[in-house]
Amino acid sequence: MIEALQYEFMRNAVIAGVFASLICGIIGTFVVVNRLVFIAGGIAHAAFGGIGLAFFFGIPYLLGTIGFSLVASVFMTLVLLKAKNRADTFIGVIWAVGMAVGIILLDLTPGYTVNLMTYLFGSILAVPNSDLWWMLGLGGFTVFAAGYFYRDLLAVSYDDEFARLRGVPVDLVYFLFIGMIAVSIVLIIRVVGLILVIALLTIPPYIAEKYTRSLAMMMAVSTLLAMLFNLSGLWLAYAFNLTSGATIILVATFGFCVSMIIDVFRRKQQRENVTP
């Protein structure tokens, strides 16, 4: 891996992986704790509409995708707050419409030659310097917002009704939080693609939840795990000429399986200790 770092594209890939790990650790923790994986999945697939929009109008990829994803996240938040019992249906519709809009716009784009695999499965080895600055700025803002509103997010995560009684602006927090999910997903798409982004956003926090006792510690452990998965997958992809996004997710899945096996043995050990 040290030898590979002599190439600029590998250095950019490592930096992008670190940024993505930080975002996954913090935002992914809130996604897992609040059980918002389906909404995150809906935003990820709806983001494809933003990709089509960006290429059709010739605007920067990140700008178009973030804008479209934020609009989709607003609609999803409204559905979550106003029609919670039907949220899955409406989110599924927004999910499908976003994908369809993206495909149609790409079909209508003159001279369109972009490889869809780059966006479906990620292209961390092709992240340019300009995208790194976007990731740094928007990722930094997301982390700052999560820290600044930490107490409100914590209150809403565990009991939104009690949070309302305490005067927490629950609806505003939901809009802010799901908006941060949208921005985070767009940034991570560059690393593992929109199809695999949910795995990277949820596997590290899920593992971390088993071994931590506070939300802050869960974020820290999740960030370290995401970093381990990203860098290990990146090295394997480079060493064996594999698709980087899929390799990163397979490494994360291996970690998930190991954690499940450890969990089974821990429970077995606890039962044996209890049994006289």
WOPE-V143084 format. One record per backbone hydrogen bond with DSSP energy under -1.0 kcal/mol. CO is the residue of the C=O (numbers start at 0). NH is the residue of the N-H. E is the energy in kcal/mol with one decimal. If there is no record, write none. Layout:
co->[CO:CO]
nh->[NH:NH]
e->[E:E]
This chain:
co->[0:2:3:6:7:8:9:10:11:12:13:14:15:16:17:18:19:20:21:22:23:25:26:27:28:29:30:35:36:37:38:39:40:41:42:44:45:46:47:48:49:50:51:52:53:59:60:61:62:63:64:65:66:67:68:69:70:71:72:73:74:75:76:77:78:82:83:85:86:87:88:89:90:91:92:93:94:95:96:97:98:99:100:101:102:103:108:114:115:115:116:118:119:122:123:127:128:129:130:131:132:133:134:135:136:137:138:139:140:141:142:143:144:146:148:149:150:151:152:153:154:158:159:160:161:162:163:167:168:169:170:171:172:173:174:175:176:177:178:179:180:181:182:183:184:187:187:188:189:192:195:196:197:198:201:202:203:204:206:207:213:214:215:216:217:218:219:220:221:222:223:224:225:226:227:228:229:230:231:232:233:234:235:236:242:243:244:245:246:247:248:249:250:251:252:253:254:255:256:257:258:259:260:261:262:263:264:265:266:267:268:269:270]
nh->[4:5:6:10:11:12:13:14:15:16:17:18:19:20:21:22:23:24:25:26:27:29:30:31:32:33:35:39:40:41:42:43:44:45:46:47:48:50:51:52:53:54:55:56:58:63:64:65:66:67:68:69:70:71:72:73:74:75:76:77:78:79:80:81:82:85:86:89:90:91:92:93:94:95:96:97:98:99:100:101:102:103:104:105:106:107:111:117:118:119:120:193:194:125:126:131:132:133:134:135:136:137:138:139:140:141:142:143:144:145:146:147:148:149:152:153:154:155:156:157:158:162:163:164:165:167:166:169:172:173:174:175:176:177:178:179:180:181:182:183:184:185:186:187:188:190:191:192:122:196:199:200:201:202:205:206:207:208:209:210:217:218:219:220:221:222:223:224:225:226:227:228:229:230:231:232:233:234:235:236:237:238:239:241:246:247:248:249:250:251:252:253:254:255:256:257:258:259:260:261:262:263:264:265:266:267:268:269:270:271:272:273:274]
e->[-1.1:-1.3:-1.9:-1.8:-2.7:-1.7:-2.3:-2.3:-2.7:-2.3:-2.1:-2.5:-2.6:-2.0:-2.1:-2.1:-2.9:-2.6:-1.8:-2.3:-1.1:-1.2:-2.0:-2.5:-2.5:-2.2:-2.6:-2.4:-2.6:-2.3:-2.5:-2.4:-2.1:-2.4:-1.8:-1.3:-2.0:-1.6:-2.2:-2.3:-2.5:-2.0:-2.4:-2.2:-1.8:-2.4:-2.4:-2.6:-2.1:-2.2:-2.5:-2.4:-1.8:-2.3:-2.4:-1.9:-1.8:-2.2:-2.3:-2.3:-2.2:-2.4:-2.3:-2.6:-2.6:-1.6:-1.1:-1.9:-2.7:-1.9:-1.8:-2.5:-2.6:-2.2:-2.8:-2.5:-1.8:-2.6:-3.0:-2.1:-2.2:-2.6:-2.5:-2.1:-2.1:-1.8:-1.4:-1.4:-1.1:-2.2:-2.4:-2.6:-1.8:-2.0:-1.1:-1.4:-1.6:-1.7:-2.8:-2.5:-2.6:-2.8:-1.9:-2.0:-2.1:-2.3:-2.4:-2.5:-2.8:-2.3:-2.1:-3.0:-2.5:-1.1:-2.9:-2.7:-2.4:-2.5:-2.1:-1.4:-2.1:-2.1:-1.9:-1.7:-1.6:-2.6:-1.5:-2.2:-2.5:-2.5:-2.3:-2.6:-3.1:-2.8:-1.8:-2.1:-1.9:-2.1:-2.2:-2.6:-2.6:-2.0:-1.9:-2.1:-1.8:-1.6:-2.0:-1.7:-2.0:-1.1:-1.3:-1.7:-1.5:-2.8:-2.2:-2.3:-2.6:-2.2:-1.0:-1.2:-2.1:-2.1:-2.0:-2.7:-2.4:-2.3:-2.0:-2.4:-2.6:-2.2:-2.2:-2.7:-2.8:-2.6:-2.3:-2.6:-2.3:-2.3:-2.4:-2.5:-2.2:-2.8:-2.4:-1.8:-2.0:-2.5:-1.9:-2.1:-2.2:-2.2:-2.6:-2.2:-2.1:-2.3:-2.6:-2.4:-2.3:-2.0:-2.3:-2.5:-2.1:-2.1:-2.1:-2.3:-2.3:-2.2:-2.5:-2.3:-2.3:-2.1:-1.9:-1.6:-2.4]
